[in-house]
Amino acid sequence: MQNRADNLTTIAAPATGPGGAISLIRLSGPRAIAITESIFSKPLADAEGYTVHFGTIADGDRLLDEALVSVFRAPRSYTGEDMTEIACHGSSFVTREILSLLVRRGAEPATAGEFTRRAFLNGKLDLSQAEAVADLIASESGAAHRIALNQMRGGYAAELTVLRQKLLHITSLLELELDFSEEDVEFADRSELENLLNDIHTRCRTLAGSFRTGNVLKNGVPVAIAGAPNAGKSTLLNRLLGEERAIVSDIPGTTRDFIEETIVLAGIRFRFIDTAGLRHTEDAAEALGIGRARERIGRAAVVLLLISEPLSAEEAAERIRTLQLSGEQRLIVLLNKNDLWNTVPLSEKLAPKYPVLSISARSGDGTDTLQEMLVHAVADDIPEDTLIVSNIRHYEALIHASEALEAATKGLRTGLSADLISEEIRQVLYHLGTITGEITTDDILGNIFSKFCIGK
């Protein structure tokens, strides 16, 4: 994206989507107030910031609409520049006509994310906060909203600033030693430096480790519904969704591909995936569906294993084993069709090791408890006051910073020279700086802000 903040241009774009009762059009730049005044019936040149004015919008003698115009003065605005916001009626025709008129009077159409990009370039937001704006707009659950809001308010950036300040202190001491290298003096206590590097390394690893939780909360917790054919997987999905989304049939192998739908439980978005029944088959299409089912099960954060016929504990354990779950995946065993067979003996044998719930997918018995179990399984990983990383770019930067911290710590232990240790620490500073935007490139900025919506 071309950087136009330095070109003294004024940009304009709708900040609301079509179809609403009210449409909001934003302008930002040195001529925002003057351009708006040129089409508005009230004078704005001497208007104070944070004031709202009622009047009409006209193209010469042609009246377009009645509107409210809000005025914001630099630097106390979202972008740090002079801004106006025109609240007109939500007609798409009216919005287009006003935008066309603004462009004819000297404004330029804003590109995706250009308002937030200017806010970043003018020091109103750091880069992690700017990215959180897009995450906040896209959030579809309370958990995703909470993570984005915390990041946008600067909690994440404040943590990284503290880490960078500590690292800068270490680097300054090490580089001071280089100025007195001929005198063989040490300004930095090596054991104290190692402890400090270890503390910073632990914090970086903790933040990076939170990405798995943050990513699933941002995009939805993947929950795979697994089991043998006719176990009741599609019936359970329909029950959880409250609608007939999946085809239910007594014929084994009906589901030959996965079906995915989302619901929000207690502010957490879950992506339920109904998979093909797991069994050996000679049918090529069904085998392909089973292969995709295993792939989806392997990616799920939570797996619901439905068992709908009497099994011994050994047989049930074998079914669990064939799922090939990793240590990070959660498993809940569901004993389905509990009105048709005695689930108590199997439940008693499995319960010490796996959460077990007796349900009836058809009648809904036990599904309320299942929803509570799912929420608790995820909520336990979300401490209220803990910072959570949900951005892949931030995660990768933290991993690179951790690797450089390991190298610096190893250098301290092995007596590496101060200049080489300092270079590793500078790598840590670089990677942490890319998160907040203290170090960045036009390519990175272009990639980030191109994903924003127009008008933000």
FENDABEL-V362278 format. One record per residue. RES is the residue in one letter. SS is DSSP state (H for helix, E for strand, L for the rest). PHI is phi as a letter, one per 20 degrees, with the letter a starting at -180 (999 if undefined). PSI is psi in radians with two decimals (* if undefined). Layout:
# FENDABEL-V362278
RES_SS_PHI_PSI + RES_SS_PHI_PSI
This chain:
# FENDABEL-V362278
M_L_999_2.36 + Q_L_f_2.37 + N_L_e_1.89 + R_L_d_0.01 + A_H_f_-0.51 + D_H_e_-0.09 + N_H_e_0.11 + L_L_l_0.61 + T_L_e_2.76 + T_L_d_2.22 + I_E_d_2.70 + A_E_b_2.55 + A_E_a_2.67 + P_E_f_2.42 + A_L_d_0.03 + T_L_c_2.68 + G_L_f_2.88 + P_L_f_2.70 + G_L_o_-0.18 + G_L_e_2.98 + A_L_f_-0.53 + I_E_c_2.46 + S_E_d_2.41 + L_E_d_2.18 + I_E_d_2.24 + R_E_d_2.53 + L_E_c_2.52 + S_E_b_2.38 + G_L_p_3.07 + P_L_f_-0.42 + R_L_d_0.28 + A_H_g_-0.81 + I_H_f_-0.75 + A_H_f_-0.74 + I_H_f_-0.74 + T_H_f_-0.73 + E_H_f_-0.54 + S_L_f_-0.27 + I_L_d_0.05 + F_E_d_2.63 + S_L_e_-0.18 + K_L_d_2.57 + P_L_f_2.44 + L_L_c_-0.17 + A_L_g_-0.64 + D_L_d_0.19 + A_L_f_2.43 + E_L_f_2.77 + G_L_f_2.71 + Y_L_m_0.68 + T_E_c_2.67 + V_E_c_2.39 + H_E_c_2.33 + F_E_e_2.36 + G_E_a_-2.79 + T_E_c_2.65 + I_E_d_2.27 + A_E_b_2.58 + D_E_d_1.55 + G_L_m_-2.13 + D_L_e_-0.06 + R_E_e_1.93 + L_E_f_2.27 + L_E_d_-0.75 + D_E_a_2.86 + E_E_e_2.53 + A_E_b_2.83 + L_E_d_2.29 + V_E_d_2.13 + S_E_e_2.41 + V_E_d_2.32 + F_E_c_2.27 + R_L_d_2.43 + A_L_f_2.53 + P_L_e_0.17 + R_L_e_1.10 + S_L_b_3.02 + Y_L_g_-0.75 + T_L_e_-0.21 + G_L_n_0.00 + E_L_d_3.00 + D_L_f_2.38 + M_E_c_2.67 + T_E_c_2.70 + E_E_c_2.15 + I_E_d_2.01 + A_E_e_1.83 + C_E_d_-3.12 + H_E_f_2.69 + G_L_f_0.14 + S_L_g_2.26 + S_H_f_-0.55 + F_H_f_-0.81 + V_H_f_-0.77 + T_H_f_-0.80 + R_H_f_-0.73 + E_H_f_-0.73 + I_H_f_-0.75 + L_H_f_-0.76 + S_H_f_-0.70 + L_H_f_-0.72 + L_H_f_-0.71 + V_H_f_-0.72 + R_H_f_-0.46 + R_L_e_0.03 + G_L_p_-0.10 + A_L_e_2.76 + E_E_d_2.46 + P_E_f_2.29 + A_L_f_2.53 + T_L_e_3.01 + A_L_g_2.21 + G_L_m_0.16 + E_H_f_-0.55 + F_H_f_-0.80 + T_H_f_-0.59 + R_H_f_-0.72 + R_H_f_-0.64 + A_H_f_-0.70 + F_H_f_-0.85 + L_H_f_-0.47 + N_L_e_0.18 + G_L_m_0.28 + K_L_e_-0.48 + L_L_c_2.60 + D_L_e_3.07 + L_H_f_-0.64 + S_H_f_-0.63 + Q_H_f_-0.69 + A_H_f_-0.75 + E_H_f_-0.58 + A_H_f_-0.48 + V_H_g_-0.81 + A_H_f_-0.70 + D_H_f_-0.65 + L_H_f_-0.73 + I_H_f_-0.66 + A_H_e_-0.13 + S_L_f_2.37 + E_L_c_0.18 + S_L_b_2.84 + G_H_f_-0.67 + A_H_f_-0.80 + A_H_f_-0.67 + H_H_f_-0.74 + R_H_f_-0.74 + I_H_f_-0.82 + A_H_f_-0.71 + L_H_f_-0.71 + N_H_f_-0.73 + Q_H_f_-0.69 + M_H_f_-0.54 + R_L_e_0.00 + G_L_n_0.07 + G_H_f_-0.72 + Y_H_f_-0.80 + A_H_f_-0.67 + A_H_f_-0.69 + E_H_f_-0.79 + L_H_f_-0.59 + T_H_f_-0.72 + V_H_f_-0.76 + L_H_f_-0.77 + R_H_f_-0.65 + Q_H_f_-0.70 + K_H_f_-0.72 + L_H_f_-0.67 + L_H_f_-0.62 + H_H_f_-0.77 + I_H_f_-0.82 + T_H_f_-0.73 + S_H_f_-0.66 + L_H_f_-0.75 + L_H_f_-0.71 + E_H_f_-0.42 + L_H_f_-0.60 + E_H_f_-0.57 + L_H_f_-0.54 + D_H_f_-0.33 + F_L_c_0.57 + S_H_f_-0.57 + E_H_f_-0.35 + E_H_e_-0.05 + D_L_l_0.97 + V_L_d_2.71 + E_L_c_2.10 + F_L_e_-0.32 + A_L_d_2.17 + D_L_f_2.10 + R_H_f_-0.68 + S_H_f_-0.64 + E_H_f_-0.71 + L_H_f_-0.73 + E_H_f_-0.73 + N_H_f_-0.70 + L_H_f_-0.75 + L_H_f_-0.68 + N_H_f_-0.72 + D_H_f_-0.77 + I_H_f_-0.69 + H_H_f_-0.75 + T_H_f_-0.72 + R_H_f_-0.70 + C_H_f_-0.74 + R_H_f_-0.68 + T_H_f_-0.78 + L_H_f_-0.78 + A_H_f_-0.65 + G_H_f_-0.39 + S_L_f_-0.14 + F_H_f_-0.66 + R_H_g_-0.78 + T_H_f_-0.80 + G_H_f_-0.68 + N_H_f_-0.75 + V_H_f_-0.55 + L_H_f_-0.63 + K_H_f_-0.75 + N_H_d_-0.10 + G_L_o_2.36 + V_E_f_2.03 + P_E_f_2.15 + V_E_c_1.98 + A_E_e_2.28 + I_E_e_1.95 + A_E_d_2.80 + G_E_q_3.11 + A_L_f_2.86 + P_L_g_2.51 + N_L_m_0.39 + A_L_f_-0.27 + G_L_o_0.36 + K_H_f_-0.84 + S_H_f_-0.63 + T_H_f_-0.72 + L_H_f_-0.75 + L_H_g_-0.82 + N_H_f_-0.68 + R_H_f_-0.76 + L_H_f_-0.64 + L_H_e_-0.39 + G_L_m_0.37 + E_L_b_2.83 + E_L_e_1.38 + R_L_e_-0.71 + A_L_d_2.56 + I_L_f_2.24 + V_L_d_2.23 + S_L_b_2.64 + D_L_f_-0.15 + I_L_e_2.11 + P_L_f_2.50 + G_L_n_0.29 + T_L_f_-0.78 + T_L_e_1.94 + R_L_d_-0.03 + D_L_b_2.89 + F_L_e_2.60 + I_E_d_2.29 + E_E_c_2.28 + E_E_b_2.73 + T_E_d_2.56 + I_E_b_2.77 + V_E_d_2.16 + L_E_c_2.13 + A_L_l_0.68 + G_L_n_0.07 + I_E_d_2.27 + R_E_e_2.21 + F_E_d_2.39 + R_E_d_1.80 + F_E_e_2.32 + I_E_c_1.94 + D_E_e_2.09 + T_L_d_2.86 + A_L_f_2.57 + G_L_f_2.37 + L_L_e_2.02 + R_L_a_2.95 + H_L_e_2.33 + T_L_b_2.64 + E_L_e_-0.12 + D_L_f_2.10 + A_H_f_-0.76 + A_H_f_-0.75 + E_H_f_-0.68 + A_H_f_-0.68 + L_H_f_-0.71 + G_H_f_-0.67 + I_H_f_-0.66 + G_H_f_-0.73 + R_H_f_-0.59 + A_H_f_-0.79 + R_H_f_-0.64 + E_H_f_-0.77 + R_H_f_-0.67 + I_H_f_-0.70 + G_H_f_-0.46 + R_H_e_-0.21 + A_L_f_2.55 + A_L_e_-0.58 + V_E_c_2.38 + V_E_d_2.24 + L_E_d_1.96 + L_E_e_1.98 + L_E_e_2.23 + I_E_c_2.13 + S_L_c_0.21 + E_L_b_2.71 + P_L_g_2.23 + L_L_c_2.68 + S_L_f_2.86 + A_H_f_-0.63 + E_H_f_-0.72 + E_H_f_-0.71 + A_H_f_-0.73 + A_H_f_-0.63 + E_H_f_-0.69 + R_H_f_-0.69 + I_H_f_-0.73 + R_H_f_-0.70 + T_H_f_-0.26 + L_L_f_-0.41 + Q_L_l_0.93 + L_L_f_2.60 + S_L_e_2.96 + G_L_f_-0.37 + E_L_e_-0.26 + Q_L_e_2.49 + R_E_e_2.42 + L_E_c_2.30 + I_E_c_2.16 + V_E_e_2.17 + L_E_d_2.09 + L_E_e_1.73 + N_L_e_2.89 + K_L_l_0.81 + N_L_f_-0.18 + D_L_e_-0.13 + L_L_d_-0.29 + W_L_b_2.78 + N_L_e_1.88 + T_L_e_-0.14 + V_H_f_-0.86 + P_H_g_-0.75 + L_H_f_-0.69 + S_H_f_-0.74 + E_H_f_-0.59 + K_H_f_-0.54 + L_H_e_-0.56 + A_H_g_-0.65 + P_L_f_-0.48 + K_L_d_-0.62 + Y_L_c_2.54 + P_E_f_2.25 + V_E_c_2.37 + L_E_c_2.29 + S_E_e_2.20 + I_L_c_2.98 + S_L_c_1.86 + A_L_f_-0.53 + R_L_f_-0.81 + S_L_e_-0.34 + G_L_n_-0.04 + D_L_g_2.18 + G_L_n_-0.18 + T_H_f_-0.49 + D_H_f_-0.72 + T_H_f_-0.67 + L_H_f_-0.77 + Q_H_f_-0.69 + E_H_f_-0.69 + M_H_f_-0.70 + L_H_f_-0.77 + V_H_f_-0.78 + H_H_f_-0.62 + A_H_f_-0.59 + V_H_e_-0.73 + A_H_f_-0.51 + D_L_f_-0.40 + D_L_e_0.09 + I_L_c_1.33 + P_L_f_2.45 + E_L_g_-0.74 + D_L_e_0.27 + T_L_e_2.37 + L_L_f_2.38 + I_L_c_2.28 + V_L_e_2.22 + S_L_c_0.05 + N_L_d_2.19 + I_H_f_-0.59 + R_H_f_-0.72 + H_H_f_-0.72 + Y_H_g_-0.81 + E_H_f_-0.67 + A_H_f_-0.70 + L_H_f_-0.63 + I_H_f_-0.78 + H_H_f_-0.68 + A_H_f_-0.69 + S_H_f_-0.70 + E_H_f_-0.72 + A_H_f_-0.61 + L_H_f_-0.68 + E_H_f_-0.75 + A_H_f_-0.70 + A_H_f_-0.73 + T_H_f_-0.74 + K_H_f_-0.68 + G_H_f_-0.69 + L_H_f_-0.75 + R_H_f_-0.53 + T_L_e_0.10 + G_L_m_0.49 + L_L_f_2.62 + S_L_f_2.67 + A_H_f_-0.62 + D_H_f_-0.62 + L_H_f_-0.67 + I_H_f_-0.74 + S_H_f_-0.64 + E_H_f_-0.70 + E_H_f_-0.72 + I_H_f_-0.62 + R_H_f_-0.56 + Q_H_f_-0.68 + V_H_f_-0.81 + L_H_g_-0.70 + Y_H_f_-0.88 + H_H_f_-0.70 + L_H_f_-0.60 + G_H_f_-0.49 + T_H_f_-0.41 + I_H_f_-0.82 + T_H_e_-0.18 + G_L_n_0.09 + E_L_f_-0.44 + I_L_c_2.11 + T_L_b_3.07 + T_L_c_2.86 + D_H_f_-0.57 + D_H_f_-0.76 + I_H_f_-0.81 + L_H_f_-0.75 + G_H_f_-0.71 + N_H_f_-0.73 + I_H_f_-0.90 + F_H_f_-0.28 + S_L_f_-0.32 + K_L_e_-0.10 + F_L_f_2.88 + C_L_e_2.77 + I_L_f_2.41 + G_L_n_0.02 + K_L_c_*
